[in-house]
Amino acid sequence: MSSGEDSAVEGMVTLQERVVNLINQLNMPLIEVSLVLSKHIAGLSRSLDEHIRATGQEFPETVTHPWDIELADQGDTGFSFELEKIFNIIDEDRMDILATLIRVTLVEIDASVAEGLLALRPWEALSRQQLSKAKGPGQLFSPLEIPEEW
């Protein structure tokens, strides 16, 4: 690996460690982590799309699209909820802390837009996988479950 690749990998490890530590420290609910990730990924994706339109450069689908997940068999869950209620319950301050940590770390490690997206895609897949298993609104507020090997 070149020193540029080494520093990119080290930067991604730094981001991963910081996000894991913060999510665990704040005991962040699945829905809050998912909303923060969604907002960051949407912003980075818009920037990458503009870059692609301007340059014609191509990027792998692992960067440009959400990763496939295995959806839990939902059957008829029978639950519904009002989004307004969820948005009244979420902790905006906690979400701002995570959003700031991600943004500041991406700047600090000098990650490109593509590197930023690639760093956040596994988190997106993890949260989407857990969201697909939610059988009721209460599960949206359960802490994000981070695998041991993460």
PAZAPA-4460 file (N, C-alpha, C; in steps of 0.05 Angstrom, whole numbers, plus 32768, in hexadecimal, padded with zeros to 4 digits):
% residues 150
    n_x    n_y    n_z   ca_x   ca_y   ca_z    c_x    c_y    c_z   seq   type   mol
   8011   7FE8   8000   8000   8000   8000   8012   8019   8000     1      M     A
   8008   802D   7FF2   8016   8046   7FF2   8010   8055   800C     2      S     A
   8020   806A   8012   801A   8079   802B   7FFF   8086   802A     3      S     A
   7FF6   808E   8012   7FDB   809A   800F   7FC5   8086   8016     4      G     A
   7FC9   806D   800D   7FB6   8058   8014   7FB7   8052   8032     5      E     A
   7FCF   8051   803D   7FD3   804C   8059   7FC4   8061   806A     6      D     A
   7FC7   807B   8063   7FBA   8090   8072   7F9C   808F   806E     7      S     A
   7F92   8087   8056   7F76   8085   8052   7F6A   806F   8064     8      A     A
   7F78   8058   8065   7F6F   8042   8076   7F70   804A   8093     9      V     A
   7F85   8057   809B   7F87   8060   80B7   7F70   8074   80BE    10      E     A
   7F6A   8085   80AB   7F54   8098   80AF   7F3A   808A   80B2    11      G     A
   7F35   8076   80A1   7F1B   8067   80A3   7F1A   8058   80BE    12      M     A
   7F30   804E   80C7   7F31   8040   80E1   7F2B   8054   80F7    13      V     A
   7F37   806C   80F5   7F31   8081   8109   7F14   8088   8109    14      T     A
   7F08   808B   80F2   7EEB   8092   80F1   7EDB   807B   80FD    15      L     A
   7EE1   8062   80F6   7ED2   804B   8100   7ED4   804A   811F    16      Q     A
   7EEC   804D   812A   7EF0   804C   8147   7EE0   8062   8155    17      E     A
   7EE1   807A   814A   7ED3   8091   8157   7EB5   808D   8156    18      R     A
   7EAB   8083   8140   7E8E   807F   813E   7E85   8069   8150    19      V     A
   7E93   8053   8151   7E8C   803D   8163   7E8C   8047   8180    20      V     A
   7EA1   8055   8188   7EA3   805F   81A3   7E8C   8072   81AA    21      N     A
   7E86   8084   8198   7E71   8098   819E   7E56   808A   81A0    22      L     A
   7E50   8079   818D   7E36   806B   818D   7E32   805B   81A6    23      I     A
   7E48   804D   81AE   7E47   803E   81C7   7E44   8050   81E0    24      N     A
   7E54   8065   81E0   7E54   8077   81F7   7E39   8085   81FB    25      Q     A
   7E2C   808D   81E5   7E13   809B   81E7   7DFB   8087   81E6    26      L     A
   7E01   806D   81E2   7DEC   8059   81E1   7DD7   8062   81CC    27      N     A
   7DE1   8069   81B4   7DD0   8075   81A0   7DBC   8061   8194    28      M     A
   7DA3   8069   8192   7D8E   8058   8186   7D93   8055   8168    29      P     A
   7D8A   803F   815E   7D8B   8038   8142   7D81   804E   8130    30      L     A
   7D6A   8059   8137   7D5D   806D   8125   7D6F   8086   8124    31      I     A
   7D7B   808E   813A   7D8B   80A6   8139   7DA4   80A2   8128    32      E     A
   7DB2   808C   812C   7DC9   8086   811C   7DC2   8085   80FF    33      V     A
   7DAC   8078   80F8   7DA3   8075   80DD   7D9D   8090   80D0    34      S     A
   7D90   80A2   80DF   7D8A   80BC   80D4   7DA4   80CD   80CF    35      L     A
   7DB7   80CB   80E1   7DD0   80DA   80DD   7DDF   80CF   80C5    36      V     A
   7DE1   80B4   80C3   7DEF   80A8   80AC   7DE1   80B0   8092    37      L     A
   7DC7   80AE   8092   7DB8   80B5   807A   7DBD   80D1   8071    38      S     A
   7DBE   80E4   8083   7DC3   8100   807C   7DDF   8104   8071    39      K     A
   7DF3   80F7   807E   7E0F   80F9   8074   7E12   80ED   8059    40      H     A
   7E07   80D5   8056   7E0A   80C7   803C   7DFC   80D6   8026    41      I     A
   7DE5   80E1   802C   7DD6   80F1   8017   7DE7   8109   800E    42      A     A
   7DF3   8117   8021   7E04   812E   801A   7E1D   8126   800A    43      G     A
   7E2A   8111   8013   7E42   8107   8005   7E3A   80FD   7FE9    44      L     A
   7E24   80EF   7FE7   7E1B   80E5   7FCD   7E15   80FB   7FB9    45      S     A
   7E08   8111   7FC3   7E03   8128   7FB1   7E1E   8133   7FA7    46      R     A
   7E31   8136   7FB8   7E4B   8140   7FB0   7E59   812D   7F9C    47      S     A
   7E57   8114   7FA1   7E63   8100   7F8E   7E55   8101   7F74    48      L     A
   7E3A   8102   7F74   7E2B   8104   7F5B   7E33   811C   7F4A    49      D     A
   7E37   8133   7F58   7E3F   814B   7F4A   7E5B   8147   7F3E    50      E     A
   7E6D   813A   7F4D   7E88   8135   7F43   7E87   8122   7F2A    51      H     A
   7E76   810E   7F2C   7E73   80FB   7F16   7E69   8109   7EFD    52      I     A
   7E54   811A   7F00   7E49   8129   7EEA   7E5F   813B   7EDE    53      R     A
   7E6F   8148   7EEE   7E83   815B   7EE5   7E9B   814E   7ED7    54      A     A
   7EA2   8136   7EE1   7EBB   812A   7ED8   7EB7   8110   7EC7    55      T     A
   7E9F   8104   7ECA   7E9B   80EA   7EBD   7EA9   80D3   7ECA    56      G     A
   7EB6   80D8   7EE1   7EC4   80C3   7EEF   7EB0   80AF   7EF9    57      Q     A
   7EB9   8095   7EFA   7EA7   8080   7F04   7EB1   8076   7F1F    58      E     A
   7E9E   806D   7F30   7EA4   8063   7F4A   7E96   8048   7F4D    59      F     A
   7EA1   8036   7F5D   7E93   801C   7F62   7E78   8020   7F70    60      P     A
   7E67   800D   7F6B   7E4C   800E   7F78   7E4E   800D   7F97    61      E     A
   7E64   8002   7FA1   7E67   8001   7FBF   7E69   801D   7FCA    62      T     A
   7E70   8030   7FB9   7E72   804C   7FC1   7E58   805B   7FBA    63      V     A
   7E4D   8056   7FA3   7E37   8066   7F99   7E1B   805D   7FA1    64      T     A
   7E18   8044   7FAB   7DFE   803A   7FB2   7DFF   802C   7FCD    65      H     A
   7DE8   802B   7FDB   7DE7   801D   7FF5   7DED   7FFF   7FEF    66      P     A
   7DFA   7FF3   8003   7E00   7FD7   8000   7DE7   7FC6   8004    67      W     A
   7DE7   7FAF   7FF7   7DD1   7F9D   7FFA   7DD1   7F92   8017    68      D     A
   7DBA   7F8E   8021   7DB7   7F82   803C   7DA4   7F6B   803A    69      I     A
   7DA5   7F59   804C   7D92   7F43   804E   7D7B   7F4D   805F    70      E     A
   7D64   7F50   8052   7D4D   7F5A   8060   7D41   7F45   8072    71      L     A
   7D39   7F4D   808A   7D2C   7F3A   809C   7D10   7F34   8091    72      A     A
   7D07   7F1C   8095   7CEC   7F14   808C   7CD8   7F23   809D    73      D     A
   7CCB   7F37   8092   7CB9   7F48   80A1   7C9D   7F3C   80A3    74      Q     A
   7C95   7F2E   808E   7C79   7F25   808F   7C67   7F3E   8093    75      G     A
   7C52   7F3B   80A3   7C41   7F51   80AA   7C48   7F59   80C6    76      D     A
   7C57   7F6F   80C8   7C60   7F77   80E3   7C49   7F82   80F3    77      T     A
   7C36   7F8E   80E5   7C1E   7F98   80F3   7C23   7FB1   8103    78      G     A
   7C3A   7FBD   8101   7C3E   7FD5   8110   7C41   7FED   80FD    79      F     A
   7C38   8003   8107   7C3C   801C   80F9   7C40   8032   810E    80      S     A
   7C4C   8047   8105   7C52   805D   8118   7C53   8077   8108    81      F     A
   7C50   808C   8116   7C51   80A6   810A   7C6E   80B0   810B    82      E     A
   7C78   80B8   80F3   7C93   80C2   80F2   7C96   80DB   8104    83      L     A
   7C81   80EB   8106   7C83   8103   8117   7C8A   80FB   8134    84      E     A
   7C7E   80E5   813E   7C84   80DD   8159   7CA1   80D5   815C    85      K     A
   7CAC   80C8   8148   7CC9   80C0   8149   7CDA   80D9   814A    86      I     A
   7CD4   80EC   8139   7CE4   8105   8138   7CE1   8115   8152    87      F     A
   7CCC   8111   8161   7CC9   811F   817A   7CD9   8111   8190    88      N     A
   7CE0   80F8   818C   7CEE   80E9   81A1   7D0C   80E9   819D    89      I     A
   7D15   80EB   8185   7D32   80E9   8180   7D41   8100   818E    90      I     A
   7D5A   80FB   8194   7D6B   810E   81A2   7D7C   811C   818E    91      D     A
   7D74   8134   8186   7D82   8144   8172   7D9F   814A   817A    92      E     A
   7DA3   814F   8194   7DBE   8155   819E   7DD1   813D   819A    93      D     A
   7DC7   8126   81A1   7DD7   810E   819E   7DDE   8109   8180    94      R     A
   7DCA   810E   816F   7DCE   810A   8152   7DE2   811F   8148    95      M     A
   7DE0   8138   8152   7DF3   814C   8149   7E10   8145   8151    96      D     A
   7E13   8139   8168   7E2E   8131   8171   7E39   811C   815E    97      I     A
   7E2A   8108   8157   7E33   80F4   8144   7E38   8100   8129    98      L     A
   7E27   8111   811F   7E2A   811E   8105   7E44   812E   8105    99      A     A
   7E49   813D   811A   7E61   814D   811C   7E7A   813C   811D   100      T     A
   7E79   8126   812C   7E90   8114   812D   7E97   8109   8112   101      L     A
   7E82   8101   8103   7E87   80F6   80E8   7E93   810B   80D6   102      I     A
   7E86   8122   80D6   7E8F   8138   80C4   7EAC   8141   80CB   103      R     A
   7EB1   8146   80E4   7ECC   814F   80EC   7EE1   813A   80E6   104      V     A
   7EDB   8121   80EB   7EEE   810B   80E6   7EF4   8108   80C8   105      T     A
   7EDF   810A   80B8   7EE4   8108   809B   7EF6   811F   8091   106      L     A
   7EF2   8137   809C   7F03   814E   8095   7F1F   8149   80A0   107      V     A
   7F21   8141   80B9   7F3B   813C   80C6   7F4C   8128   80B7   108      E     A
   7F40   8112   80AE   7F4F   80FD   80A0   7F51   8103   8082   109      I     A
   7F46   811A   807A   7F48   8123   805E   7F3C   810E   804B   110      D     A
   7F25   8103   8052   7F18   80EF   8042   7F0B   80FC   8029   111      A     A
   7F0F   80EE   8013   7F00   80F7   7FFB   7EE3   80F1   7FFF   112      S     A
   7ED2   80FB   7FED   7EB6   80F6   7FEF   7EB1   80D7   7FEC   113      V     A
   7EBF   80CB   7FD9   7EBC   80AE   7FD5   7EC5   809F   7FED   114      A     A
   7EDB   80A6   7FFA   7EE5   8099   8012   7ED1   809C   8029   115      E     A
   7EC5   80B4   802B   7EB1   80B9   8040   7E99   80A7   803C   116      G     A
   7E90   80A5   8023   7E79   8094   801E   7E80   8077   8024   117      L     A
   7E97   806E   801B   7E9F   8052   801F   7EA2   804C   803D   118      L     A
   7EAA   8060   804D   7EAD   805C   806A   7E91   805A   8077   119      A     A
   7E7D   8068   806C   7E63   8068   8079   7E50   8052   806E   120      L     A
   7E56   8046   8057   7E45   8031   804C   7E42   8019   805F   121      R     A
   7E57   800F   806C   7E52   7FF9   807E   7E3F   8000   8095   122      P     A
   7E42   8018   809F   7E30   8021   80B5   7E13   8023   80AA   123      W     A
   7E10   802D   8092   7DF6   802E   8086   7DEA   8012   8083   124      E     A
   7DFA   7FFF   807A   7DEF   7FE4   8076   7DE8   7FD8   8091   125      A     A
   7DF9   7FDC   80A5   7DF3   7FD2   80C0   7DD9   7FDD   80CB   126      L     A
   7DD5   7FF7   80C9   7DBD   8003   80D3   7DA4   7FFB   80C3   127      S     A
   7DA7   7FF9   80A9   7D90   7FF0   8098   7D88   7FD4   809F   128      R     A
   7D9C   7FC3   80A4   7D97   7FA7   80AB   7D87   7FA6   80C5   129      Q     A
   7D8F   7FB6   80D8   7D81   7FB6   80F2   7D66   7FC3   80F0   130      Q     A
   7D63   7FD7   80E0   7D49   7FE4   80DB   7D36   7FD0   80CF   131      L     A
   7D40   7FBF   80BD   7D2E   7FAC   80AF   7D23   7F97   80C3   132      S     A
   7D30   7F94   80DA   7D27   7F80   80ED   7D14   7F8C   8102   133      K     A
   7D11   7FA6   8102   7D00   7FB3   8116   7CE3   7FAA   8113   134      A     A
   7CD8   7FA1   8128   7CBC   7F97   8128   7CA9   7FAA   8136   135      K     A
   7CB5   7FC0   8141   7CA4   7FD4   814E   7CB4   7FED   8152   136      G     A
   7CA6   8003   8157   7CB4   801D   815A   7CC9   801D   8170   137      P     A
   7CC5   800D   8186   7CD8   800C   819C   7CF3   8003   8193   138      G     A
   7CF4   7FF1   817F   7D0D   7FE7   8175   7D1E   7FFC   8167   139      Q     A
   7D10   8010   815C   7D1E   8026   814F   7D30   8035   8163   140      L     A
   7D28   8034   817D   7D36   8042   8191   7D48   8030   81A2   141      F     A
   7D4B   8017   8199   7D5E   8006   81A6   7D7A   800E   819C   142      S     A
   7D8E   800A   81AC   7DA9   8012   81A3   7DB1   8003   818A   143      P     A
   7DC0   8011   8179   7DCC   8004   8162   7DDE   7FED   816C   144      L     A
   7DDB   7FD6   8161   7DEB   7FBF   8169   7E04   7FBD   8157   145      E     A
   7E1B   7FC2   8162   7E34   7FC2   8153   7E41   7FA7   8158   146      I     A
   7E46   7F98   8142   7E53   7F7D   8145   7E6E   7F7F   8152   147      P     A
   7E76   7F6A   8161   7E90   7F6A   816F   7EA7   7F70   815C   148      E     A
   7EA7   7F64   8144   7EBE   7F67   8132   7EBE   7F82   8124   149      E     A
   7EAB   7F93   8129   7EA8   7FAD   811C   7EBF   7FBE   8124   150      W     A
***
